[in-house]
Amino acid sequence: MPDGDGRTVLLVEDEPQIRRLLRTALAAHGYRLIESSTGEDGLQQAATRLPDLVIVDLGLPDLDGVDVIRRLREWSATPIIVLSARGQERDKIEALEAGADDYVSKPFGVGELVARMRVAWRHALRSHQADEPTFTLGELTIDLAHRRVSVGGRDVHLTPHEYRLLTTLARYAGKVLTHQQLLKEVWGPPYTEQAHYLRVYMAQLRRKLEENPARPRYLLTEPGVGYRLAAE
């Protein structure tokens, strides 16, 4: 059954076969698709049509997709998902740090892309609700007003840096945060190259919060790129 609620998606993609695939697939899910084959046209469509979500290819004929993302982020908070054949970690990191919410590599499954779209919308909704005093995800509860964390009703003691790392991930739940973004947010700009800090603290958080730290349910790794807190 269609679940898109008529929301509008802008696809900035120069490959006709990808546009045809998503034109049919997203319509079947209840979404309305706006298509652009160049970066400049995509930016113009975003400004005039105000889509609910933007999907951007990085290898566009006129502009690099990362530049499209940066220009969109100058004025828009609309969720952005990168869809690209560039699979290098540095490409993912550059796109995420430019302001993308997520990254899907080609070849891709439509089901995965639609799921990532839903996650991006949930993250956007949580961002608008950032002042709410309690964050809940499954059995995990973060009481921001009282700085308390519990799992299944059991209080969990966290160190100040563990708590700051967890609440940063919660503020962007569903969004991939790069190592540098997390290090800057939690430890400060001088620590953006200290990736081992993240590995140590993430391991500690998983031991305290996950039923099986080796197969985490909440604190997810994006290999070589960063981490995300599951959106649900």
VOPAGU-2260 file (C-alpha; in pm, 1 decimal, decimal comma):
REM VOPAGU-2260
SITE   aa  ch    i         X         Y         Z
SITE  MET   A    0       0,0       0,0       0,0
SITE  PRO   A    1     139,4     347,9     -84,2
SITE  ASP   A    2     282,0     517,3     222,5
SITE  GLY   A    3     435,9     834,2      83,9
SITE  ASP   A    4     141,6    1056,9     169,3
SITE  GLY   A    5     202,0    1252,2    -151,7
SITE  ARG   A    6     530,6    1393,6     -23,7
SITE  THR   A    7     751,2    1544,3    -291,3
SITE  VAL   A    8    1100,4    1410,9    -364,4
SITE  LEU   A    9    1351,3    1595,7    -584,4
SITE  LEU   A   10    1589,5    1362,4    -769,9
SITE  VAL   A   11    1905,5    1528,3    -905,7
SITE  GLU   A   12    2045,9    1252,4   -1126,1
SITE  ASP   A   13    2187,2    1250,9   -1480,1
SITE  GLU   A   14    2141,5     877,2   -1552,2
SITE  PRO   A   15    1809,2     829,7   -1738,2
SITE  GLN   A   16    1774,0     466,2   -1629,8
SITE  ILE   A   17    1798,5     561,3   -1262,2
SITE  ARG   A   18    1539,6     834,2   -1310,9
SITE  ARG   A   19    1305,3     588,6   -1484,4
SITE  LEU   A   20    1350,0     331,6   -1207,1
SITE  LEU   A   21    1276,8     577,8    -928,4
SITE  ARG   A   22     993,9     746,9   -1118,6
SITE  THR   A   23     804,8     417,7   -1114,9
SITE  ALA   A   24     918,7     288,0    -776,0
SITE  LEU   A   25     856,9     604,5    -575,5
SITE  ALA   A   26     518,2     660,2    -738,3
SITE  ALA   A   27     423,6     308,2    -625,5
SITE  HIS   A   28     510,3     413,3    -269,2
SITE  GLY   A   29     293,8     725,2    -292,4
SITE  TYR   A   30     564,6     985,8    -352,9
SITE  ARG   A   31     566,0    1260,3    -614,8
SITE  LEU   A   32     896,2    1286,1    -801,8
SITE  ILE   A   33    1058,1    1600,0    -945,0
SITE  GLU   A   34    1348,5    1521,0   -1177,5
SITE  SER   A   35    1660,8    1721,3   -1260,4
SITE  SER   A   36    1955,4    1603,7   -1468,7
SITE  THR   A   37    2198,0    1881,6   -1367,6
SITE  GLY   A   38    2307,1    2043,8   -1044,6
SITE  GLU   A   39    2204,9    2395,6   -1144,0
SITE  ASP   A   40    1855,6    2284,5   -1244,7
SITE  GLY   A   41    1829,0    2082,4    -925,0
SITE  LEU   A   42    1909,9    2389,1    -716,2
SITE  GLN   A   43    1651,1    2592,4    -907,2
SITE  GLN   A   44    1387,3    2319,4    -863,1
SITE  ALA   A   45    1465,3    2298,5    -490,8
SITE  ALA   A   46    1416,5    2673,6    -453,2
SITE  THR   A   47    1092,8    2692,2    -652,3
SITE  ARG   A   48     924,8    2359,8    -570,9
SITE  LEU   A   49    1039,3    2322,5    -205,3
SITE  PRO   A   50    1052,2    1939,1    -199,5
SITE  ASP   A   51    1018,8    1735,1     119,2
SITE  LEU   A   52    1343,1    1547,7      46,8
SITE  VAL   A   53    1629,9    1571,3    -203,8
SITE  ILE   A   54    1822,3    1279,6    -355,1
SITE  VAL   A   55    2151,6    1389,2    -512,2
SITE  ASP   A   56    2399,4    1204,0    -733,0
SITE  LEU   A   57    2759,8    1315,5    -681,7
SITE  GLY   A   58    2870,5    1272,4   -1044,1
SITE  LEU   A   59    2664,4    1540,0   -1215,9
SITE  PRO   A   60    2764,2    1687,5   -1555,7
SITE  ASP   A   61    2789,4    2051,1   -1444,0
SITE  LEU   A   62    2844,6    2061,9   -1065,4
SITE  ASP   A   63    2988,3    1819,5    -814,2
SITE  GLY   A   64    2707,1    1682,3    -600,0
SITE  VAL   A   65    2891,3    1794,8    -285,8
SITE  ASP   A   66    2871,3    2154,6    -409,9
SITE  VAL   A   67    2497,0    2110,0    -467,3
SITE  ILE   A   68    2461,3    1990,6    -107,1
SITE  ARG   A   69    2660,9    2285,0      28,9
SITE  ARG   A   70    2453,5    2534,7    -167,3
SITE  LEU   A   71    2129,4    2374,2     -54,3
SITE  ARG   A   72    2243,5    2384,6     307,7
SITE  GLU   A   73    2299,5    2759,7     284,1
SITE  TRP   A   74    1922,1    2806,5     305,0
SITE  SER   A   75    1743,4    2471,6     343,6
SITE  ALA   A   76    1713,6    2208,8     619,1
SITE  THR   A   77    1534,3    1964,9     385,6
SITE  PRO   A   78    1666,8    1607,6     427,4
SITE  ILE   A   79    1928,1    1517,1     164,9
SITE  ILE   A   80    2028,8    1164,2      63,7
SITE  VAL   A   81    2329,0    1103,9    -159,2
SITE  LEU   A   82    2287,2     834,3    -424,8
SITE  SER   A   83    2617,5     766,7    -597,0
SITE  ALA   A   84    2852,1     511,4    -747,6
SITE  ARG   A   85    3142,1     677,2    -565,3
SITE  GLY   A   86    3208,2     429,7    -288,6
SITE  GLN   A   87    3525,5     572,4    -140,1
SITE  GLU   A   88    3506,7     659,9     229,7
SITE  ARG   A   89    3640,3    1009,8     162,8
SITE  ASP   A   90    3349,5    1077,0     -76,0
SITE  LYS   A   91    3097,5     969,8     186,4
SITE  ILE   A   92    3267,2    1177,6     454,8
SITE  GLU   A   93    3284,2    1486,5     231,2
SITE  ALA   A   94    2914,8    1458,3     140,6
SITE  LEU   A   95    2804,2    1405,8     501,4
SITE  GLU   A   96    3015,0    1693,5     629,6
SITE  ALA   A   97    2870,9    1915,2     355,4
SITE  GLY   A   98    2526,7    1852,1     506,4
SITE  ALA   A   99    2386,3    1528,6     361,4
SITE  ASP   A  100    2177,3    1318,1     597,5
SITE  ASP   A  101    2264,3     980,5     450,1
SITE  TYR   A  102    2453,0     803,9     171,5
SITE  VAL   A  103    2329,3     514,9     -44,6
SITE  SER   A  104    2577,5     351,4    -281,7
SITE  LYS   A  105    2496,2     233,3    -632,9
SITE  PRO   A  106    2390,3     -30,2    -717,3
SITE  PHE   A  107    2109,8       0,2    -463,4
SITE  GLY   A  108    1779,4    -156,7    -370,9
SITE  VAL   A  109    1466,9      59,2    -385,4
SITE  GLY   A  110    1352,2     -87,2     -53,9
SITE  GLU   A  111    1672,9      27,2     115,1
SITE  LEU   A  112    1645,9     375,2     -35,6
SITE  VAL   A  113    1283,5     416,9      77,7
SITE  ALA   A  114    1379,8     299,6     427,3
SITE  ARG   A  115    1662,3     557,0     439,1
SITE  MET   A  116    1416,2     825,2     326,4
SITE  ARG   A  117    1186,2     741,6     616,9
SITE  VAL   A  118    1479,4     755,3     859,5
SITE  ALA   A  119    1581,4    1097,7     724,0
SITE  TRP   A  120    1228,0    1228,4     780,6
SITE  ARG   A  121    1225,2    1090,4    1134,6
SITE  HIS   A  122    1554,5    1263,2    1202,7
SITE  ALA   A  123    1412,3    1590,4    1070,5
SITE  LEU   A  124    1109,9    1549,0    1297,0
SITE  ARG   A  125    1330,4    1482,8    1599,2
SITE  SER   A  126    1531,9    1795,0    1517,4
SITE  HIS   A  127    1213,0    2001,9    1539,9
SITE  GLN   A  128    1138,2    1833,3    1872,8
SITE  ALA   A  129    1488,4    1886,8    2010,6
SITE  ASP   A  130    1360,7    2067,4    2319,5
SITE  GLU   A  131    1162,9    1765,2    2439,6
SITE  PRO   A  132    1305,2    1648,8    2775,5
SITE  THR   A  133    1300,4    1274,0    2704,3
SITE  PHE   A  134    1439,8    1066,8    2418,1
SITE  THR   A  135    1316,3     707,1    2385,7
SITE  LEU   A  136    1442,2     437,8    2150,8
SITE  GLY   A  137    1320,9      85,5    2221,4
SITE  GLU   A  138    1421,2      14,0    2581,8
SITE  LEU   A  139    1670,3     300,8    2585,6
SITE  THR   A  140    1553,8     621,4    2757,3
SITE  ILE   A  141    1752,1     943,5    2791,7
SITE  ASP   A  142    1604,3    1188,9    3042,3
SITE  LEU   A  143    1769,5    1511,3    2928,7
SITE  ALA   A  144    1618,7    1723,5    3204,8
SITE  HIS   A  145    1770,7    1506,9    3480,0
SITE  ARG   A  146    2072,0    1372,9    3284,7
SITE  ARG   A  147    1963,4    1014,6    3346,7
SITE  VAL   A  148    1995,5     718,0    3111,5
SITE  SER   A  149    1815,2     386,8    3153,0
SITE  VAL   A  150    1776,0      63,0    2959,5
SITE  GLY   A  151    1467,6    -146,5    3027,5
SITE  GLY   A  152    1397,0      61,5    3337,5
SITE  ARG   A  153    1748,1       3,0    3477,6
SITE  ASP   A  154    1953,8     317,9    3541,4
SITE  VAL   A  155    2289,7     324,6    3366,0
SITE  HIS   A  156    2578,5     534,2    3495,8
SITE  LEU   A  157    2768,8     718,2    3223,0
SITE  THR   A  158    3078,5     932,7    3246,9
SITE  PRO   A  159    3042,7    1294,9    3127,7
SITE  HIS   A  160    3203,9    1218,9    2790,2
SITE  GLU   A  161    2995,3     902,7    2742,4
SITE  TYR   A  162    2680,2    1102,4    2816,3
SITE  ARG   A  163    2779,0    1383,2    2579,4
SITE  LEU   A  164    2855,5    1132,8    2302,5
SITE  LEU   A  165    2521,3     956,4    2351,0
SITE  THR   A  166    2315,5    1276,5    2359,7
SITE  THR   A  167    2492,3    1409,1    2049,8
SITE  LEU   A  168    2399,7    1091,7    1862,3
SITE  ALA   A  169    2044,0    1116,3    1999,4
SITE  ARG   A  170    2009,3    1474,7    1878,6
SITE  TYR   A  171    2081,9    1351,4    1526,6
SITE  ALA   A  172    1912,9    1009,8    1559,8
SITE  GLY   A  173    1903,4     832,2    1225,1
SITE  LYS   A  174    2171,3    1057,1    1071,3
SITE  VAL   A  175    2525,6     940,6    1005,9
SITE  LEU   A  176    2777,8    1155,2    1194,1
SITE  THR   A  177    3137,7    1139,9    1076,2
SITE  HIS   A  178    3426,5    1082,6    1315,4
SITE  GLN   A  179    3532,4    1446,4    1284,0
SITE  GLN   A  180    3180,0    1577,1    1345,5
SITE  LEU   A  181    3150,0    1372,9    1665,1
SITE  LEU   A  182    3498,0    1456,8    1790,8
SITE  LYS   A  183    3439,9    1828,9    1733,1
SITE  GLU   A  184    3098,4    1818,3    1902,4
SITE  VAL   A  185    3197,6    1608,2    2204,4
SITE  TRP   A  186    3564,4    1692,8    2268,1
SITE  GLY   A  187    3612,2    2017,8    2075,7
SITE  PRO   A  188    3793,5    2132,1    1757,4
SITE  PRO   A  189    4147,9    2044,2    1880,2
SITE  TYR   A  190    4049,8    1675,2    1894,2
SITE  THR   A  191    3912,4    1620,2    1542,6
SITE  GLU   A  192    4200,3    1384,9    1450,2
SITE  GLN   A  193    4179,5    1171,5    1767,4
SITE  ALA   A  194    3965,0     892,1    1622,3
SITE  HIS   A  195    4084,4     646,2    1888,2
SITE  TYR   A  196    3884,9     846,2    2146,9
SITE  LEU   A  197    3566,1     753,7    1963,2
SITE  ARG   A  198    3653,0     385,3    1938,0
SITE  VAL   A  199    3721,6     364,7    2311,4
SITE  TYR   A  200    3411,2     554,2    2422,6
SITE  MET   A  201    3181,6     384,1    2173,2
SITE  ALA   A  202    3297,5      45,3    2300,2
SITE  GLN   A  203    3227,5     157,7    2657,0
SITE  LEU   A  204    2881,0     285,3    2565,6
SITE  ARG   A  205    2794,4     -38,9    2390,6
SITE  ARG   A  206    2900,7    -245,5    2690,7
SITE  LYS   A  207    2669,9     -37,3    2908,7
SITE  LEU   A  208    2369,1       0,7    2675,7
SITE  GLU   A  209    2360,0    -292,0    2434,1
SITE  GLU   A  210    2233,4    -638,8    2520,0
SITE  ASN   A  211    2496,1    -775,6    2279,8
SITE  PRO   A  212    2774,7    -518,7    2224,0
SITE  ALA   A  213    2910,7    -723,0    1932,2
SITE  ARG   A  214    2576,4    -690,5    1751,1
SITE  PRO   A  215    2453,2    -346,0    1856,5
SITE  ARG   A  216    2089,3    -249,5    1826,1
SITE  TYR   A  217    2120,6     121,2    1902,6
SITE  LEU   A  218    2476,9     239,2    1838,4
SITE  LEU   A  219    2551,4     156,6    1475,3
SITE  THR   A  220    2883,3     180,4    1289,2
SITE  GLU   A  221    2920,8     320,7     937,9
SITE  PRO   A  222    3258,3     157,6     852,7
SITE  GLY   A  223    3532,8     409,4     786,9
SITE  VAL   A  224    3288,6     699,7     807,6
SITE  GLY   A  225    3136,3     737,1    1154,9
SITE  TYR   A  226    2839,8     633,0    1367,3
SITE  ARG   A  227    2466,9     674,4    1390,0
SITE  LEU   A  228    2206,4     613,6    1658,2
SITE  ALA   A  229    1926,5     398,4    1516,5
SITE  ALA   A  230    1611,4     597,4    1447,1
SITE  GLU   A  231    1375,6     337,2    1590,1
